[in-house]
Amino acid sequence: MQLLPLSASQIVRAYDENSILIGETRYTGSIWLLPDMLPLPWEVRAFDALTVRNFDVILSRAPDVLLVGTGNTQRFLCDALLAELLAYGVGVECMPNRSACGTFNLLAGEGRRVALALCTSHGY
């Protein structure tokens, strides 16, 4: 799958603990984002309860890199879930939202197949 170049409507412009501004649209709650599609809501009940099924939509798009924005603080996926995600051949990086948004913009701007799974405080 080849992704389209990042358009201005897909750039993460701002975020806070409750929302994210992508292009000119503000989204509340946790979301998925790929450079070639509109953001989708991500139903995250509890970070510690995430399973590989929570990542099905993104894995079906075959990204090379999956960035998991973990809110305002650094958190890590459990070892078992990380192993399952890596088995799909995707690189996984967990980081605070600020870092995840900046990294997404950078990698997507380079034309990389990157996905962002962003948790907000309303997401867990």
C-alpha positions as CSV (number, residue, x, y, z in Angstrom):
1,M,0.0,0.0,0.0
2,Q,1.4,3.4,-0.9
3,L,0.2,6.3,1.1
4,L,-0.6,9.7,-0.4
5,P,1.6,12.7,0.7
6,L,0.5,14.3,3.9
7,S,-2.1,17.0,3.2
8,A,-2.6,20.1,5.3
9,S,-5.9,18.6,6.5
10,Q,-4.0,15.7,8.1
11,I,-1.3,17.6,10.0
12,V,-1.6,17.5,13.7
13,R,-1.7,21.2,14.6
14,A,-2.4,21.1,18.3
15,Y,-3.5,18.9,21.2
16,D,-4.4,19.0,24.8
17,E,-5.4,16.4,27.3
18,N,-9.0,16.3,25.9
19,S,-8.7,16.9,22.2
20,I,-6.6,17.1,19.1
21,L,-6.6,19.6,16.2
22,I,-6.0,18.0,12.9
23,G,-6.1,20.4,10.0
24,E,-8.9,22.8,11.0
25,T,-11.0,20.2,12.8
26,R,-10.9,19.5,16.5
27,Y,-11.5,16.0,17.7
28,T,-12.3,15.0,21.3
29,G,-11.5,11.6,22.7
30,S,-9.0,9.0,21.5
31,I,-8.5,8.6,17.7
32,W,-6.7,6.7,15.0
33,L,-4.9,8.7,12.2
34,L,-3.2,7.7,9.0
35,P,-1.9,10.2,6.5
36,D,-4.4,9.1,3.8
37,M,-7.6,8.9,5.8
38,L,-9.8,11.0,8.1
39,P,-9.3,10.4,11.8
40,L,-11.4,7.6,13.3
41,P,-12.6,7.4,16.9
42,W,-10.7,4.8,18.9
43,E,-12.7,3.1,21.7
44,V,-10.2,2.8,24.5
45,R,-11.7,1.8,27.8
46,A,-8.5,1.2,29.8
47,F,-5.0,1.5,28.6
48,D,-4.0,-1.6,30.6
49,A,-6.8,-3.6,29.0
50,L,-5.7,-3.0,25.4
51,T,-5.6,-6.1,23.2
52,V,-4.5,-6.7,19.6
53,R,-8.2,-6.4,18.6
54,N,-8.1,-2.7,19.6
55,F,-5.6,-2.3,16.8
56,D,-7.4,-4.3,14.1
57,V,-8.4,-1.2,12.0
58,I,-4.8,0.1,11.9
59,L,-3.2,-3.3,11.4
60,S,-5.5,-3.8,8.4
61,R,-3.9,-0.7,6.8
62,A,-0.4,-2.3,7.1
63,P,1.6,0.6,8.5
64,D,5.4,0.3,8.9
65,V,5.3,2.2,12.2
66,L,2.6,2.4,14.8
67,L,2.9,5.3,17.2
68,V,0.9,4.9,20.4
69,G,0.3,8.2,22.1
70,T,-0.2,7.4,25.8
71,G,-1.6,10.7,27.1
72,N,0.4,13.2,29.1
73,T,2.7,10.6,30.5
74,Q,4.9,7.8,29.2
75,R,3.3,4.4,29.4
76,F,4.2,1.1,27.7
77,L,2.1,-1.7,26.3
78,C,2.3,-5.0,28.1
79,D,4.9,-7.4,26.8
80,A,2.3,-9.9,25.4
81,L,0.5,-7.2,23.4
82,L,3.7,-5.8,22.1
83,A,4.8,-9.2,20.9
84,E,1.5,-9.7,19.1
85,L,1.8,-6.3,17.4
86,L,5.4,-7.0,16.4
87,A,4.3,-10.3,14.8
88,Y,2.4,-8.2,12.2
89,G,5.7,-6.7,11.1
90,V,4.9,-3.3,12.4
91,G,7.3,-1.2,14.5
92,V,5.7,0.0,17.7
93,E,6.6,3.1,19.6
94,C,4.8,4.3,22.8
95,M,5.3,7.9,23.8
96,P,3.4,10.8,25.4
97,N,1.0,12.5,23.0
98,R,3.2,15.5,22.5
99,S,6.0,13.3,21.1
100,A,3.6,11.0,19.2
101,C,2.0,14.0,17.4
102,G,5.3,15.5,16.4
103,T,6.7,12.1,15.3
104,F,3.6,11.4,13.3
105,N,3.9,14.8,11.4
106,L,7.6,14.2,10.7
107,L,7.3,10.6,9.5
108,A,4.1,11.2,7.5
109,G,5.6,14.3,6.0
110,E,8.5,12.1,4.7
111,G,5.9,9.8,3.1
112,R,6.3,7.0,5.6
113,R,3.5,4.5,6.3
114,V,2.9,5.6,9.8
115,A,-0.2,5.2,12.0
116,L,-1.1,7.2,15.1
117,A,-3.2,5.7,17.9
118,L,-3.7,8.6,20.2
119,C,-5.2,8.3,23.7
120,T,-6.7,11.3,25.4
121,S,-7.7,11.6,29.0
122,H,-11.3,10.8,27.8
123,G,-9.9,7.6,26.2
124,Y,-9.1,5.7,29.4
